[in-house]
Every structure is written in structure tokens, then in C-alpha cells.
């Protein structure tokens, strides 16, 4: 059974940085594409960034140049480095491996 545990969220001022982590278990992590999603208050969940097993990446236009997704297959972990944060980045952030399993998410709050 797949388990995904996100961490690293918090409260930060606009312009600040955070690094999110997601540890996966119960899956062959190294072959799975991994994605970071977010759900702002009152809005649907949206894809933020994605990384393939071959480390190809793609990003939502709203985060290009500010966020970087990476993975460490030895640690079954995917990261999201978030720089130059904006209040509109406030959301619960989730990782996903393309399955129907979701973790509890981690809250990111950016104050203006």
C-alpha cells in the first residue's frame, strides 16, 4: 500500500523560501513520476510541478523560475524548493505518484 508523507510547510513572509519533502513507501519509487500539487483555500487542487523517473521536469506557469522539483531515489523522497514566495502560493501542498493515494499534505502560508 502506497503511503506519502509530506513535510516542510510553514508560515513565511513574501519573498521567503521553503523546502518541502515527501517520503514515499509501498511503491517502486525510482520508476514512478512524482508530482507536487496544491489546493488553495476554496479552490480545486492543481498541479504545481512534476518530475519523471528520468528527471525530466515541468512546472505550472505560475511557479516557473521560482520553484524547483527534485528527487532522491535512494531516500524515496521528492522535494520542492520554493523561492520568492508570494501570498498566492498559500495552499496545502501534496505529493502524488500518479496513484489514487494522497498524503495529509503540508500547509504553506505566505504573508504579505
C-alpha positions in Angstrom: 0.0 0.0 0.0 1.4 3.4 -1.0 2.0 5.9 1.7 3.0 9.5 1.1 4.1 11.8 3.9 4.7 15.5 3.2 6.6 17.9 5.5 8.4 21.2 5.5 5.5 23.6 5.3 5.1 26.7 7.5 4.5 30.4 7.7 6.8 32.6 5.7 6.9 36.2 4.6 6.5 37.1 0.9 9.9 36.7 -0.8 11.0 33.9 1.5 11.7 30.3 0.8 10.6 26.9 1.9 11.7 23.4 1.0 9.0 20.7 1.1 9.8 17.0 1.3 7.7 13.9 0.5 8.7 10.5 1.5 7.0 7.6 -0.3 6.7 4.0 0.8 5.0 0.9 -0.6 5.9 1.8 -4.2 8.8 1.3 -6.5 9.7 4.9 -6.1 12.5 5.1 -8.7 10.3 4.3 -11.6 7.4 6.5 -10.6 6.8 10.0 -11.9 6.2 12.2 -8.9 4.2 15.4 -8.7 3.6 18.2 -6.3 0.1 19.6 -6.2 -1.5 22.4 -4.1 -5.0 23.3 -3.0 -5.6 26.9 -2.1 -8.5 27.8 0.2 -11.8 27.4 -1.6 -10.2 26.2 -4.8 -9.6 22.9 -6.5 -6.3 21.0 -6.3 -3.8 21.9 -9.1 -0.5 20.5 -10.4 2.5 22.6 -9.4 5.4 20.6 -10.7 6.2 17.1 -11.9 9.4 15.0 -12.3 9.7 11.8 -14.3 11.8 8.8 -13.5 14.3 10.2 -15.9 14.3 13.5 -14.0 12.5 15.5 -16.7 10.6 18.3 -15.1 7.6 20.5 -15.9 6.0 23.3 -13.9 2.9 25.3 -13.8 3.4 28.7 -15.4 2.6 30.4 -12.0 5.7 28.9 -10.4 8.2 28.7 -13.3 11.6 30.2 -12.3 10.7 30.2 -8.6 10.1 26.5 -7.7 12.4 23.5 -8.3 11.3 19.9 -8.1 13.9 17.2 -7.5 14.1 13.6 -6.3 16.4 11.4 -4.3 15.6 7.8 -5.3 17.9 6.4 -2.6 15.7 8.1 0.0 12.4 7.6 -1.7 11.9 11.3 -1.4 10.8 14.1 -3.7 11.5 17.7 -2.9 10.0 21.1 -3.8 12.3 24.1 -3.3 10.1 27.2 -3.3 11.8 30.6 -3.6 10.4 34.1 -3.9 7.2 33.0 -2.3 4.0 35.1 -2.9 0.8 35.3 -0.9 -1.0 33.5 -3.7 1.2 30.4 -3.1 -0.7 29.9 0.1 -2.2 26.4 0.0 -2.0 22.9 1.3 0.7 21.1 -0.7 0.5 17.4 -1.6 2.7 15.0 -3.4 1.4 12.2 -5.6 2.9 9.3 -7.6 0.1 9.0 -10.1 -1.9 6.7 -7.9 -5.2 7.4 -6.1 -3.3 7.7 -2.8 -2.8 11.1 -1.2 -1.0 12.1 1.9 -2.2 14.5 4.6 -0.5 17.5 2.9 1.6 20.2 4.4 0.3 23.8 4.9 2.2 26.7 3.3 1.1 30.2 4.3 2.8 33.2 2.8 2.1 36.5 4.5 2.3 39.8 2.6 
